[in-house]
Amino acid sequence: MSTATVTPEQQAFRGAMAHLSAAVNVVTTDGPGGRAGITVSAVCSVTDSPPTVLVCVNQSSYTHDIFRRNGRICVNVLGAEHEELAMHFAGATKIPMEERFGWQIWDHDTAEVPILRDALVALVGRITGHTVRGSHSVLFVAVERTVVRDDTAGLVYFQRQFHRLGGPTATTA
């Protein structure tokens, strides 16, 4: 939606959402629909019985139909050192998708979807359902594999900027 057609209510909502801090994630897939990834902040835990997360994807994104067709994704929660990667997958650079997945930072063999080797968290799973709300689809993902790394700070998006959050603390003897 262009800014010329944004209503005052939508503008106020967008401004409010800029004050809602969120983890930065690169969601990836591979399969019959092709290999693709996108930066998203709309990821949320649903339940641990069974482990399920939701991911919101704009229906106009070229990745939307690829995710749905492949049916498997990895939610790669980014660490503080991944700001540049987030920008690549947000489409803010001219780096083609094929080149992004050619970098030696991906594990393409373990789970049939690209997993960022040094992700803060990697959640691999199957899309088990979806619902449409306005311009977005809410994808429900049954998590089959979880990888957690504790040796880095998180990357969050707040007030339209990236910020470092937490991380390991140095200990002294």
N, C-alpha and C positions, 0 to 999 in steps of 0.2 A: 504494500500500500504506500503510495507516495505521500509525502508530507502535505501536499496540497489538498488531499482528501481526508486528512485526519481530523476527526471531530474534537472539540474541546474536551469531551469526556475521555476520549482515547489518549489525547495528549497528557491529561492529568494522570491517567492510569499508568502510562509509560514513565512519567516522571516519578511516580510512587514506586514502581517496580525497579527503578534505578537505585533505590535505597534499600532494596532487598538483596543482601549479599548472598552469593551462590558459588558453589564449587564450579570450577571450569573443567569440562570433560571433552574428550574427543571420542565420539561414538564411531565405531568402525564396523565394516561388514565385508564379506566376500562370499561368492556363490554364483548361482546361475544368472543373477541380475548384474553381476560385476563387483568390482572392489571399489569401495567408497568410504568416505569419512567426513564428519562435520563437527565443528565445535558447538557445544550446547551447554547451557547452564541449567536448563529445566530437566533435572534428574532428581528423583525422589524415592526414598524407601517406601514400600507399600506394606509389606509384611515379612516376617521371617518364617511363616508356616503356610506355604513353602516360601523360601526366599524369593522375593519379587521386588523389582523396581519399576518405576515408570519413567519414560523418556518422551518429552514433547518435541515434535518435529513439524515445522511449517510444511503444509502440503505443497507449497510452491517450490520447495527445495528439491533439487534434482536427486538428492539422496533419499527422499521420502519413499518413492516407489521402489528403489533399490533395496532399502531396508525391508520393506514389506515382502518383496519377492524372495529375497534370500532367507528371511525368517530367523536369522541368527545375527547377533551383534556382540560387540564388546564395548562396555562403557569404561574408557580409560580415564580415570580421575587424575588430573595433572598435578604435578608437583610445582613448586615455585620456579624451578629452572626451565619450565616448559612454556613460558609466555610466547616465545617466537613460534613454537609449534601450534599453539592455540590460534595465532594470527594466520598461519598458513591454512589451517582447516576452517577458519572463519571466512576464507576467501579474500582476505585483505592483502594478499600477495599474488603475484602472477605465476607461482609455482604450480605446474600441472599436477593433477591427482596421481597420475602414474609415477611421477618423480618423487612425490611425497612418500609413497609406499616403497620406493626403491632404496631409501636410506636404511642404513644398517641398525636402525633402532627398533625394528619390528620383528616379532616372532610370528611367522606366517604358518608354522607347522603344527603347533601344539593343539589348537582348538578350532581349526577351520575358519577362523577370523583373525585379522591382524590384532595382535596384542602389543602394546607399547612396553618394551622390556623393562623400562625403569619408571613405569607409572606408579603413582602413589598407591592407587588401587586399580585393579582390573577385575571387572565383573563380566563374565562370559555367560551368555544365555540365549534362550529361544523366545521369540516374540509369540506369546500365547493368546493375545487379544489386543484389540485397539478400539478406540472410540474417537469420534470426530467432535471437536468443539471449535466452532468458528473457523479460523484459518489453519488450525493445527490438528494433528492426530496425536492422541495419547497412546503410546505403545506400552503394553504391559509385558515385562520381560521376566521369565522364570530363570533365575540365576542358577547355573550348573557348576560354575567354577569361580572361586574368589582368590585373588592374590593381593596381599597387603604388604606394603613396604613402610617401615617406620623411621627411616633415616633422612627424611627431608621435610621441608615445610610444605604446606598446601598452597594452592593458587586459587584465589577467589576473585570474583568480579563484583565491584561495588562502585556506585556513582559513575558508571561507564568507564571504569579503569580497573586494571589488574592490581592485586595486592597480595603480598606474601602473608601467610597466616601460620603461626605456630612453628613447629619444627623441633628437632632434637635440641636439647640444651647441653651445653658443655659441662662436664663435671670436673671438679678439681680435687686433688688428693690432699 
